[in-house]
Amino acid sequence: MKILIAGGGVAALEAAIAARKQDADCEIEILSSESLMPYRRPALSMFLRGTPVTDKSLYLKDEAFFKENNIALRLNTAVSSVAERE
């Protein structure tokens, strides 16, 4: 089975994690129009205040997590329509 998740936010990441728990062998792909890995949007307010923001405090998971869990992350890829669903 192939699971395609549109969006790169918290919900997308949690959907991918839940799918992986249900099926260790399914193909999971997250498509995000953003150029960054899924990140904590509230952390942006810290950045705007001038507080240093590290990768650990900004990103939900590091690149190794996606590789270890066999979740493909395609950044800069917007979804404009869905032709078929099952």
PDB file of N, CA, C and O in Angstrom:
ATOM      1  N   MET A   1       0.842  -1.171   0.000  1.00  0.00           N
ATOM      2  CA  MET A   1       0.000   0.000   0.000  1.00  0.00           C
ATOM      3  C   MET A   1       0.890   1.238   0.000  1.00  0.00           C
ATOM      4  O   MET A   1       1.966   1.246   0.597  1.00  0.00           O
ATOM      5  N   LYS A   2       0.423   2.280  -0.678  1.00  0.00           N
ATOM      6  CA  LYS A   2       1.135   3.550  -0.713  1.00  0.00           C
ATOM      7  C   LYS A   2       0.253   4.614  -0.066  1.00  0.00           C
ATOM      8  O   LYS A   2      -0.929   4.742  -0.388  1.00  0.00           O
ATOM      9  N   ILE A   3       0.840   5.366   0.842  1.00  0.00           N
ATOM     10  CA  ILE A   3       0.128   6.449   1.519  1.00  0.00           C
ATOM     11  C   ILE A   3       0.800   7.759   1.144  1.00  0.00           C
ATOM     12  O   ILE A   3       2.001   7.938   1.348  1.00  0.00           O
ATOM     13  N   LEU A   4       0.016   8.661   0.598  1.00  0.00           N
ATOM     14  CA  LEU A   4       0.508   9.969   0.189  1.00  0.00           C
ATOM     15  C   LEU A   4      -0.147  11.009   1.087  1.00  0.00           C
ATOM     16  O   LEU A   4      -1.374  11.084   1.151  1.00  0.00           O
ATOM     17  N   ILE A   5       0.647  11.801   1.773  1.00  0.00           N
ATOM     18  CA  ILE A   5       0.152  12.799   2.715  1.00  0.00           C
ATOM     19  C   ILE A   5       0.494  14.185   2.178  1.00  0.00           C
ATOM     20  O   ILE A   5       1.658  14.499   1.931  1.00  0.00           O
ATOM     21  N   ALA A   6      -0.540  15.007   2.001  1.00  0.00           N
ATOM     22  CA  ALA A   6      -0.346  16.368   1.495  1.00  0.00           C
ATOM     23  C   ALA A   6      -0.237  17.317   2.676  1.00  0.00           C
ATOM     24  O   ALA A   6      -1.120  17.369   3.532  1.00  0.00           O
ATOM     25  N   GLY A   7       0.864  18.070   2.711  1.00  0.00           N
ATOM     26  CA  GLY A   7       1.080  19.041   3.786  1.00  0.00           C
ATOM     27  C   GLY A   7       2.260  18.626   4.635  1.00  0.00           C
ATOM     28  O   GLY A   7       2.558  17.439   4.768  1.00  0.00           O
ATOM     29  N   GLY A   8       2.925  19.606   5.206  1.00  0.00           N
ATOM     30  CA  GLY A   8       4.130  19.296   5.965  1.00  0.00           C
ATOM     31  C   GLY A   8       4.083  19.748   7.404  1.00  0.00           C
ATOM     32  O   GLY A   8       5.126  20.021   7.998  1.00  0.00           O
ATOM     33  N   GLY A   9       2.905  19.834   7.976  1.00  0.00           N
ATOM     34  CA  GLY A   9       2.783  20.294   9.358  1.00  0.00           C
ATOM     35  C   GLY A   9       2.735  19.151  10.353  1.00  0.00           C
ATOM     36  O   GLY A   9       3.056  18.007  10.032  1.00  0.00           O
ATOM     37  N   VAL A  10       2.328  19.486  11.566  1.00  0.00           N
ATOM     38  CA  VAL A  10       2.254  18.517  12.652  1.00  0.00           C
ATOM     39  C   VAL A  10       1.300  17.377  12.296  1.00  0.00           C
ATOM     40  O   VAL A  10       1.624  16.209  12.512  1.00  0.00           O
ATOM     41  N   ALA A  11       0.127  17.708  11.752  1.00  0.00           N
ATOM     42  CA  ALA A  11      -0.859  16.675  11.416  1.00  0.00           C
ATOM     43  C   ALA A  11      -0.305  15.697  10.384  1.00  0.00           C
ATOM     44  O   ALA A  11      -0.538  14.492  10.485  1.00  0.00           O
ATOM     45  N   ALA A  12       0.416  16.196   9.406  1.00  0.00           N
ATOM     46  CA  ALA A  12       1.009  15.327   8.386  1.00  0.00           C
ATOM     47  C   ALA A  12       2.015  14.368   9.010  1.00  0.00           C
ATOM     48  O   ALA A  12       2.017  13.175   8.708  1.00  0.00           O
ATOM     49  N   LEU A  13       2.849  14.883   9.862  1.00  0.00           N
ATOM     50  CA  LEU A  13       3.849  14.047  10.511  1.00  0.00           C
ATOM     51  C   LEU A  13       3.184  13.003  11.400  1.00  0.00           C
ATOM     52  O   LEU A  13       3.576  11.837  11.379  1.00  0.00           O
ATOM     53  N   GLU A  14       2.191  13.402  12.173  1.00  0.00           N
ATOM     54  CA  GLU A  14       1.496  12.456  13.051  1.00  0.00           C
ATOM     55  C   GLU A  14       0.762  11.396  12.243  1.00  0.00           C
ATOM     56  O   GLU A  14       0.694  10.240  12.662  1.00  0.00           O
ATOM     57  N   ALA A  15       0.211  11.769  11.093  1.00  0.00           N
ATOM     58  CA  ALA A  15      -0.448  10.791  10.222  1.00  0.00           C
ATOM     59  C   ALA A  15       0.566   9.769   9.711  1.00  0.00           C
ATOM     60  O   ALA A  15       0.275   8.574   9.661  1.00  0.00           O
ATOM     61  N   ALA A  16       1.735  10.231   9.338  1.00  0.00           N
ATOM     62  CA  ALA A  16       2.785   9.331   8.860  1.00  0.00           C
ATOM     63  C   ALA A  16       3.240   8.381   9.965  1.00  0.00           C
ATOM     64  O   ALA A  16       3.444   7.193   9.718  1.00  0.00           O
ATOM     65  N   ILE A  17       3.399   8.896  11.169  1.00  0.00           N
ATOM     66  CA  ILE A  17       3.811   8.063  12.306  1.00  0.00           C
ATOM     67  C   ILE A  17       2.752   7.007  12.599  1.00  0.00           C
ATOM     68  O   ILE A  17       3.077   5.841  12.821  1.00  0.00           O
ATOM     69  N   ALA A  18       1.478   7.420  12.599  1.00  0.00           N
ATOM     70  CA  ALA A  18       0.383   6.481  12.864  1.00  0.00           C
ATOM     71  C   ALA A  18       0.312   5.410  11.777  1.00  0.00           C
ATOM     72  O   ALA A  18       0.095   4.235  12.073  1.00  0.00           O
ATOM     73  N   ALA A  19       0.495   5.817  10.517  1.00  0.00           N
ATOM     74  CA  ALA A  19       0.466   4.858   9.417  1.00  0.00           C
ATOM     75  C   ALA A  19       1.599   3.851   9.553  1.00  0.00           C
ATOM     76  O   ALA A  19       1.408   2.656   9.326  1.00  0.00           O
ATOM     77  N   ARG A  20       2.778   4.337   9.925  1.00  0.00           N
ATOM     78  CA  ARG A  20       3.923   3.435  10.071  1.00  0.00           C
ATOM     79  C   ARG A  20       3.668   2.431  11.197  1.00  0.00           C
ATOM     80  O   ARG A  20       4.060   1.270  11.081  1.00  0.00           O
ATOM     81  N   LYS A  21       3.028   2.852  12.270  1.00  0.00           N
ATOM     82  CA  LYS A  21       2.721   1.931  13.377  1.00  0.00           C
ATOM     83  C   LYS A  21       1.744   0.851  12.930  1.00  0.00           C
ATOM     84  O   LYS A  21       1.814  -0.282  13.407  1.00  0.00           O
ATOM     85  N   GLN A  22       0.842   1.189  12.027  1.00  0.00           N
ATOM     86  CA  GLN A  22      -0.157   0.237  11.548  1.00  0.00           C
ATOM     87  C   GLN A  22       0.411  -0.726  10.515  1.00  0.00           C
ATOM     88  O   GLN A  22      -0.004  -1.883  10.448  1.00  0.00           O
ATOM     89  N   ASP A  23       1.349  -0.257   9.718  1.00  0.00           N
ATOM     90  CA  ASP A  23       1.885  -1.077   8.625  1.00  0.00           C
ATOM     91  C   ASP A  23       3.365  -0.766   8.440  1.00  0.00           C
ATOM     92  O   ASP A  23       3.732   0.282   7.908  1.00  0.00           O
ATOM     93  N   ALA A  24       4.193  -1.678   8.880  1.00  0.00           N
ATOM     94  CA  ALA A  24       5.642  -1.471   8.821  1.00  0.00           C
ATOM     95  C   ALA A  24       6.180  -1.473   7.392  1.00  0.00           C
ATOM     96  O   ALA A  24       7.287  -0.993   7.147  1.00  0.00           O
ATOM     97  N   ASP A  25       5.407  -2.010   6.447  1.00  0.00           N
ATOM     98  CA  ASP A  25       5.905  -2.161   5.085  1.00  0.00           C
ATOM     99  C   ASP A  25       5.311  -1.201   4.067  1.00  0.00           C
ATOM    100  O   ASP A  25       5.755  -1.171   2.919  1.00  0.00           O
ATOM    101  N   CYS A  26       4.312  -0.414   4.466  1.00  0.00           N
ATOM    102  CA  CYS A  26       3.681   0.469   3.479  1.00  0.00           C
ATOM    103  C   CYS A  26       4.645   1.586   3.059  1.00  0.00           C
ATOM    104  O   CYS A  26       5.569   1.955   3.784  1.00  0.00           O
ATOM    105  N   GLU A  27       4.390   2.095   1.876  1.00  0.00           N
ATOM    106  CA  GLU A  27       5.183   3.202   1.342  1.00  0.00           C
ATOM    107  C   GLU A  27       4.508   4.503   1.783  1.00  0.00           C
ATOM    108  O   GLU A  27       3.336   4.733   1.485  1.00  0.00           O
ATOM    109  N   ILE A  28       5.257   5.352   2.495  1.00  0.00           N
ATOM    110  CA  ILE A  28       4.705   6.610   3.003  1.00  0.00           C
ATOM    111  C   ILE A  28       5.492   7.765   2.402  1.00  0.00           C
ATOM    112  O   ILE A  28       6.723   7.777   2.416  1.00  0.00           O
ATOM    113  N   GLU A  29       4.754   8.731   1.874  1.00  0.00           N
ATOM    114  CA  GLU A  29       5.377   9.904   1.278  1.00  0.00           C
ATOM    115  C   GLU A  29       4.631  11.151   1.741  1.00  0.00           C
ATOM    116  O   GLU A  29       3.406  11.222   1.650  1.00  0.00           O
ATOM    117  N   ILE A  30       5.378  12.127   2.237  1.00  0.00           N
ATOM    118  CA  ILE A  30       4.817  13.416   2.632  1.00  0.00           C
ATOM    119  C   ILE A  30       5.223  14.443   1.589  1.00  0.00           C
ATOM    120  O   ILE A  30       6.404  14.583   1.275  1.00  0.00           O
ATOM    121  N   LEU A  31       4.241  15.162   1.052  1.00  0.00           N
ATOM    122  CA  LEU A  31       4.504  16.234   0.090  1.00  0.00           C
ATOM    123  C   LEU A  31       4.236  17.564   0.779  1.00  0.00           C
ATOM    124  O   LEU A  31       3.161  17.769   1.343  1.00  0.00           O
ATOM    125  N   SER A  32       5.198  18.458   0.734  1.00  0.00           N
ATOM    126  CA  SER A  32       5.057  19.762   1.364  1.00  0.00           C
ATOM    127  C   SER A  32       5.502  20.853   0.400  1.00  0.00           C
ATOM    128  O   SER A  32       6.541  20.738  -0.251  1.00  0.00           O
ATOM    129  N   SER A  33       4.714  21.899   0.317  1.00  0.00           N
ATOM    130  CA  SER A  33       5.079  23.012  -0.562  1.00  0.00           C
ATOM    131  C   SER A  33       6.203  23.856   0.044  1.00  0.00           C
ATOM    132  O   SER A  33       6.807  24.681  -0.642  1.00  0.00           O
ATOM    133  N   GLU A  34       6.475  23.647   1.315  1.00  0.00           N
ATOM    134  CA  GLU A  34       7.535  24.420   1.972  1.00  0.00           C
ATOM    135  C   GLU A  34       8.905  23.814   1.699  1.00  0.00           C
ATOM    136  O   GLU A  34       9.018  22.661   1.282  1.00  0.00           O
ATOM    137  N   SER A  35       9.933  24.600   1.938  1.00  0.00           N
ATOM    138  CA  SER A  35      11.296  24.133   1.713  1.00  0.00           C
ATOM    139  C   SER A  35      11.933  23.572   2.980  1.00  0.00           C
ATOM    140  O   SER A  35      13.076  23.116   2.956  1.00  0.00           O
ATOM    141  N   LEU A  36      11.193  23.607   4.082  1.00  0.00           N
ATOM    142  CA  LEU A  36      11.707  23.126   5.364  1.00  0.00           C
ATOM    143  C   LEU A  36      11.012  21.847   5.791  1.00  0.00           C
ATOM    144  O   LEU A  36       9.850  21.617   5.455  1.00  0.00           O
ATOM    145  N   MET A  37      11.733  21.015   6.536  1.00  0.00           N
ATOM    146  CA  MET A  37      11.119  19.830   7.131  1.00  0.00           C
ATOM    147  C   MET A  37      10.010  20.292   8.075  1.00  0.00           C
ATOM    148  O   MET A  37       9.994  21.455   8.479  1.00  0.00           O
ATOM    149  N   PRO A  38       9.076  19.395   8.434  1.00  0.00           N
ATOM    150  CA  PRO A  38       8.016  19.789   9.366  1.00  0.00           C
ATOM    151  C   PRO A  38       8.603  20.460  10.618  1.00  0.00           C
ATOM    152  O   PRO A  38       9.526  19.941  11.246  1.00  0.00           O
ATOM    153  N   TYR A  39       8.042  21.622  10.959  1.00  0.00           N
ATOM    154  CA  TYR A  39       8.586  22.399  12.075  1.00  0.00           C
ATOM    155  C   TYR A  39       7.473  22.890  12.992  1.00  0.00           C
ATOM    156  O   TYR A  39       6.293  22.873  12.642  1.00  0.00           O
ATOM    157  N   ARG A  40       7.884  23.323  14.169  1.00  0.00           N
ATOM    158  CA  ARG A  40       6.952  23.853  15.166  1.00  0.00           C
ATOM    159  C   ARG A  40       6.651  25.304  14.818  1.00  0.00           C
ATOM    160  O   ARG A  40       7.494  26.180  15.008  1.00  0.00           O
ATOM    161  N   ARG A  41       5.466  25.555  14.314  1.00  0.00           N
ATOM    162  CA  ARG A  41       5.116  26.920  13.945  1.00  0.00           C
ATOM    163  C   ARG A  41       5.192  27.902  15.122  1.00  0.00           C
ATOM    164  O   ARG A  41       5.627  29.037  14.927  1.00  0.00           O
ATOM    165  N   PRO A  42       4.781  27.502  16.348  1.00  0.00           N
ATOM    166  CA  PRO A  42       4.907  28.439  17.466  1.00  0.00           C
ATOM    167  C   PRO A  42       6.351  28.884  17.739  1.00  0.00           C
ATOM    168  O   PRO A  42       6.569  29.956  18.303  1.00  0.00           O
ATOM    169  N   ALA A  43       7.323  28.078  17.349  1.00  0.00           N
ATOM    170  CA  ALA A  43       8.724  28.449  17.563  1.00  0.00           C
ATOM    171  C   ALA A  43       9.111  29.673  16.740  1.00  0.00           C
ATOM    172  O   ALA A  43      10.094  30.344  17.053  1.00  0.00           O
ATOM    173  N   LEU A  44       8.350  29.966  15.696  1.00  0.00           N
ATOM    174  CA  LEU A  44       8.649  31.142  14.875  1.00  0.00           C
ATOM    175  C   LEU A  44       8.515  32.433  15.680  1.00  0.00           C
ATOM    176  O   LEU A  44       9.240  33.396  15.433  1.00  0.00           O
ATOM    177  N   SER A  45       7.584  32.457  16.648  1.00  0.00           N
ATOM    178  CA  SER A  45       7.431  33.660  17.466  1.00  0.00           C
ATOM    179  C   SER A  45       8.693  33.912  18.293  1.00  0.00           C
ATOM    180  O   SER A  45       9.046  35.063  18.548  1.00  0.00           O
ATOM    181  N   MET A  46       9.373  32.843  18.713  1.00  0.00           N
ATOM    182  CA  MET A  46      10.645  33.011  19.436  1.00  0.00           C
ATOM    183  C   MET A  46      11.670  33.658  18.515  1.00  0.00           C
ATOM    184  O   MET A  46      12.413  34.551  18.924  1.00  0.00           O
ATOM    185  N   PHE A  47      11.703  33.202  17.277  1.00  0.00           N
ATOM    186  CA  PHE A  47      12.632  33.747  16.294  1.00  0.00           C
ATOM    187  C   PHE A  47      12.367  35.236  16.073  1.00  0.00           C
ATOM    188  O   PHE A  47      13.303  36.034  16.013  1.00  0.00           O
ATOM    189  N   LEU A  48      11.099  35.604  15.954  1.00  0.00           N
ATOM    190  CA  LEU A  48      10.730  37.006  15.715  1.00  0.00           C
ATOM    191  C   LEU A  48      11.070  37.888  16.920  1.00  0.00           C
ATOM    192  O   LEU A  48      11.335  39.079  16.764  1.00  0.00           O
ATOM    193  N   ARG A  49      11.061  37.303  18.113  1.00  0.00           N
ATOM    194  CA  ARG A  49      11.443  38.035  19.329  1.00  0.00           C
ATOM    195  C   ARG A  49      12.944  38.213  19.433  1.00  0.00           C
ATOM    196  O   ARG A  49      13.428  38.997  20.249  1.00  0.00           O
ATOM    197  N   GLY A  50      13.676  37.492  18.611  1.00  0.00           N
ATOM    198  CA  GLY A  50      15.128  37.584  18.666  1.00  0.00           C
ATOM    199  C   GLY A  50      15.774  36.480  19.479  1.00  0.00           C
ATOM    200  O   GLY A  50      16.991  36.471  19.660  1.00  0.00           O
ATOM    201  N   THR A  51      14.970  35.547  19.970  1.00  0.00           N
ATOM    202  CA  THR A  51      15.495  34.414  20.720  1.00  0.00           C
ATOM    203  C   THR A  51      16.104  33.422  19.734  1.00  0.00           C
ATOM    204  O   THR A  51      15.476  33.085  18.731  1.00  0.00           O
ATOM    205  N   PRO A  52      17.310  32.956  20.005  1.00  0.00           N
ATOM    206  CA  PRO A  52      17.921  31.980  19.097  1.00  0.00           C
ATOM    207  C   PRO A  52      17.063  30.717  18.992  1.00  0.00           C
ATOM    208  O   PRO A  52      16.587  30.195  19.999  1.00  0.00           O
ATOM    209  N   VAL A  53      16.877  30.245  17.790  1.00  0.00           N
ATOM    210  CA  VAL A  53      16.100  29.036  17.537  1.00  0.00           C
ATOM    211  C   VAL A  53      17.040  28.008  16.920  1.00  0.00           C
ATOM    212  O   VAL A  53      17.652  28.254  15.880  1.00  0.00           O
ATOM    213  N   THR A  54      17.145  26.859  17.567  1.00  0.00           N
ATOM    214  CA  THR A  54      18.011  25.793  17.063  1.00  0.00           C
ATOM    215  C   THR A  54      17.187  24.803  16.246  1.00  0.00           C
ATOM    216  O   THR A  54      15.958  24.800  16.306  1.00  0.00           O
ATOM    217  N   ASP A  55      17.874  23.976  15.492  1.00  0.00           N
ATOM    218  CA  ASP A  55      17.176  22.937  14.729  1.00  0.00           C
ATOM    219  C   ASP A  55      16.331  22.065  15.662  1.00  0.00           C
ATOM    220  O   ASP A  55      15.205  21.696  15.329  1.00  0.00           O
ATOM    221  N   LYS A  56      16.886  21.743  16.830  1.00  0.00           N
ATOM    222  CA  LYS A  56      16.177  20.865  17.768  1.00  0.00           C
ATOM    223  C   LYS A  56      14.899  21.515  18.295  1.00  0.00           C
ATOM    224  O   LYS A  56      13.903  20.823  18.510  1.00  0.00           O
ATOM    225  N   SER A  57      14.910  22.817  18.503  1.00  0.00           N
ATOM    226  CA  SER A  57      13.715  23.484  19.016  1.00  0.00           C
ATOM    227  C   SER A  57      12.727  23.837  17.911  1.00  0.00           C
ATOM    228  O   SER A  57      11.558  24.100  18.193  1.00  0.00           O
ATOM    229  N   LEU A  58      13.176  23.847  16.655  1.00  0.00           N
ATOM    230  CA  LEU A  58      12.303  24.219  15.547  1.00  0.00           C
ATOM    231  C   LEU A  58      11.688  22.999  14.852  1.00  0.00           C
ATOM    232  O   LEU A  58      10.471  22.924  14.684  1.00  0.00           O
ATOM    233  N   TYR A  59      12.522  22.060  14.455  1.00  0.00           N
ATOM    234  CA  TYR A  59      12.036  20.917  13.681  1.00  0.00           C
ATOM    235  C   TYR A  59      11.386  19.872  14.576  1.00  0.00           C
ATOM    236  O   TYR A  59      11.852  19.611  15.685  1.00  0.00           O
ATOM    237  N   LEU A  60      10.299  19.276  14.080  1.00  0.00           N
ATOM    238  CA  LEU A  60       9.595  18.242  14.825  1.00  0.00           C
ATOM    239  C   LEU A  60      10.427  16.972  14.919  1.00  0.00           C
ATOM    240  O   LEU A  60      10.468  16.331  15.969  1.00  0.00           O
ATOM    241  N   LYS A  61      11.083  16.610  13.840  1.00  0.00           N
ATOM    242  CA  LYS A  61      11.960  15.440  13.777  1.00  0.00           C
ATOM    243  C   LYS A  61      13.133  15.779  12.872  1.00  0.00           C
ATOM    244  O   LYS A  61      13.022  16.625  11.985  1.00  0.00           O
ATOM    245  N   ASP A  62      14.255  15.113  13.104  1.00  0.00           N
ATOM    246  CA  ASP A  62      15.410  15.361  12.250  1.00  0.00           C
ATOM    247  C   ASP A  62      15.364  14.451  11.016  1.00  0.00           C
ATOM    248  O   ASP A  62      14.516  13.566  10.909  1.00  0.00           O
ATOM    249  N   GLU A  63      16.283  14.687  10.104  1.00  0.00           N
ATOM    250  CA  GLU A  63      16.314  13.914   8.856  1.00  0.00           C
ATOM    251  C   GLU A  63      16.476  12.420   9.115  1.00  0.00           C
ATOM    252  O   GLU A  63      15.915  11.593   8.396  1.00  0.00           O
ATOM    253  N   ALA A  64      17.242  12.082  10.141  1.00  0.00           N
ATOM    254  CA  ALA A  64      17.472  10.670  10.466  1.00  0.00           C
ATOM    255  C   ALA A  64      16.159   9.961  10.793  1.00  0.00           C
ATOM    256  O   ALA A  64      15.993   8.791  10.448  1.00  0.00           O
ATOM    257  N   PHE A  65      15.230  10.641  11.448  1.00  0.00           N
ATOM    258  CA  PHE A  65      13.942  10.041  11.787  1.00  0.00           C
ATOM    259  C   PHE A  65      13.213   9.583  10.528  1.00  0.00           C
ATOM    260  O   PHE A  65      12.685   8.472  10.483  1.00  0.00           O
ATOM    261  N   PHE A  66      13.184  10.433   9.511  1.00  0.00           N
ATOM    262  CA  PHE A  66      12.488  10.089   8.277  1.00  0.00           C
ATOM    263  C   PHE A  66      13.147   8.887   7.591  1.00  0.00           C
ATOM    264  O   PHE A  66      12.456   8.014   7.065  1.00  0.00           O
ATOM    265  N   LYS A  67      14.468   8.847   7.600  1.00  0.00           N
ATOM    266  CA  LYS A  67      15.183   7.726   6.990  1.00  0.00           C
ATOM    267  C   LYS A  67      14.943   6.441   7.778  1.00  0.00           C
ATOM    268  O   LYS A  67      14.654   5.397   7.194  1.00  0.00           O
ATOM    269  N   GLU A  68      15.062   6.518   9.099  1.00  0.00           N
ATOM    270  CA  GLU A  68      14.892   5.340   9.954  1.00  0.00           C
ATOM    271  C   GLU A  68      13.486   4.758   9.852  1.00  0.00           C
ATOM    272  O   GLU A  68      13.306   3.547   9.979  1.00  0.00           O
ATOM    273  N   ASN A  69      12.499   5.605   9.625  1.00  0.00           N
ATOM    274  CA  ASN A  69      11.107   5.163   9.556  1.00  0.00           C
ATOM    275  C   ASN A  69      10.602   5.000   8.128  1.00  0.00           C
ATOM    276  O   ASN A  69       9.410   4.793   7.897  1.00  0.00           O
ATOM    277  N   ASN A  70      11.518   5.095   7.181  1.00  0.00           N
ATOM    278  CA  ASN A  70      11.200   4.917   5.770  1.00  0.00           C
ATOM    279  C   ASN A  70      10.010   5.791   5.348  1.00  0.00           C
ATOM    280  O   ASN A  70       9.046   5.313   4.750  1.00  0.00           O
ATOM    281  N   ILE A  71      10.108   7.067   5.673  1.00  0.00           N
ATOM    282  CA  ILE A  71       9.098   8.047   5.285  1.00  0.00           C
ATOM    283  C   ILE A  71       9.771   9.019   4.320  1.00  0.00           C
ATOM    284  O   ILE A  71      10.697   9.740   4.691  1.00  0.00           O
ATOM    285  N   ALA A  72       9.291   9.027   3.078  1.00  0.00           N
ATOM    286  CA  ALA A  72       9.852   9.934   2.075  1.00  0.00           C
ATOM    287  C   ALA A  72       9.273  11.325   2.301  1.00  0.00           C
ATOM    288  O   ALA A  72       8.062  11.479   2.461  1.00  0.00           O
ATOM    289  N   LEU A  73      10.126  12.321   2.312  1.00  0.00           N
ATOM    290  CA  LEU A  73       9.708  13.709   2.515  1.00  0.00           C
ATOM    291  C   LEU A  73      10.095  14.501   1.278  1.00  0.00           C
ATOM    292  O   LEU A  73      11.278  14.716   1.012  1.00  0.00           O
ATOM    293  N   ARG A  74       9.095  14.934   0.523  1.00  0.00           N
ATOM    294  CA  ARG A  74       9.351  15.704  -0.700  1.00  0.00           C
ATOM    295  C   ARG A  74       8.978  17.152  -0.441  1.00  0.00           C
ATOM    296  O   ARG A  74       7.801  17.507  -0.369  1.00  0.00           O
ATOM    297  N   LEU A  75       9.997  17.973  -0.303  1.00  0.00           N
ATOM    298  CA  LEU A  75       9.798  19.399  -0.035  1.00  0.00           C
ATOM    299  C   LEU A  75       9.650  20.151  -1.355  1.00  0.00           C
ATOM    300  O   LEU A  75       9.968  19.624  -2.421  1.00  0.00           O
ATOM    301  N   ASN A  76       9.169  21.380  -1.269  1.00  0.00           N
ATOM    302  CA  ASN A  76       8.958  22.220  -2.452  1.00  0.00           C
ATOM    303  C   ASN A  76       8.058  21.525  -3.479  1.00  0.00           C
ATOM    304  O   ASN A  76       8.238  21.681  -4.687  1.00  0.00           O
ATOM    305  N   THR A  77       7.099  20.764  -2.982  1.00  0.00           N
ATOM    306  CA  THR A  77       6.197  20.017  -3.853  1.00  0.00           C
ATOM    307  C   THR A  77       4.758  20.285  -3.420  1.00  0.00           C
ATOM    308  O   THR A  77       4.270  19.701  -2.453  1.00  0.00           O
ATOM    309  N   ALA A  78       4.099  21.162  -4.136  1.00  0.00           N
ATOM    310  CA  ALA A  78       2.712  21.510  -3.801  1.00  0.00           C
ATOM    311  C   ALA A  78       1.753  20.497  -4.420  1.00  0.00           C
ATOM    312  O   ALA A  78       1.996  19.980  -5.510  1.00  0.00           O
ATOM    313  N   VAL A  79       0.671  20.225  -3.713  1.00  0.00           N
ATOM    314  CA  VAL A  79      -0.389  19.358  -4.221  1.00  0.00           C
ATOM    315  C   VAL A  79      -1.531  20.266  -4.657  1.00  0.00           C
ATOM    316  O   VAL A  79      -2.083  21.012  -3.849  1.00  0.00           O
ATOM    317  N   SER A  80      -1.878  20.199  -5.927  1.00  0.00           N
ATOM    318  CA  SER A  80      -2.931  21.078  -6.440  1.00  0.00           C
ATOM    319  C   SER A  80      -4.255  20.344  -6.627  1.00  0.00           C
ATOM    320  O   SER A  80      -5.315  20.968  -6.645  1.00  0.00           O
ATOM    321  N   SER A  81      -4.196  19.023  -6.766  1.00  0.00           N
ATOM    322  CA  SER A  81      -5.430  18.250  -6.899  1.00  0.00           C
ATOM    323  C   SER A  81      -5.137  16.782  -6.592  1.00  0.00           C
ATOM    324  O   SER A  81      -3.987  16.345  -6.576  1.00  0.00           O
ATOM    325  N   VAL A  82      -6.195  16.054  -6.353  1.00  0.00           N
ATOM    326  CA  VAL A  82      -6.085  14.622  -6.121  1.00  0.00           C
ATOM    327  C   VAL A  82      -6.947  13.947  -7.169  1.00  0.00           C
ATOM    328  O   VAL A  82      -8.159  14.159  -7.208  1.00  0.00           O
ATOM    329  N   ALA A  83      -6.338  13.142  -8.012  1.00  0.00           N
ATOM    330  CA  ALA A  83      -7.051  12.523  -9.131  1.00  0.00           C
ATOM    331  C   ALA A  83      -7.764  11.241  -8.711  1.00  0.00           C
ATOM    332  O   ALA A  83      -8.819  10.906  -9.249  1.00  0.00           O
ATOM    333  N   GLU A  84      -7.184  10.526  -7.751  1.00  0.00           N
ATOM    334  CA  GLU A  84      -7.755   9.241  -7.388  1.00  0.00           C
ATOM    335  C   GLU A  84      -7.483   8.957  -5.912  1.00  0.00           C
ATOM    336  O   GLU A  84      -6.401   9.238  -5.397  1.00  0.00           O
ATOM    337  N   ARG A  85      -8.483   8.398  -5.249  1.00  0.00           N
ATOM    338  CA  ARG A  85      -8.299   8.013  -3.842  1.00  0.00           C
ATOM    339  C   ARG A  85      -8.861   6.606  -3.651  1.00  0.00           C
ATOM    340  O   ARG A  85      -9.819   6.195  -4.306  1.00  0.00           O
ATOM    341  N   GLU A  86      -8.242   5.907  -2.754  1.00  0.00           N
ATOM    342  CA  GLU A  86      -8.752   4.576  -2.395  1.00  0.00           C
ATOM    343  C   GLU A  86      -8.820   4.497  -0.900  1.00  0.00           C
ATOM    344  O   GLU A  86      -9.220   3.470  -0.353  1.00  0.00           O
TER     345      GLU A  86
END
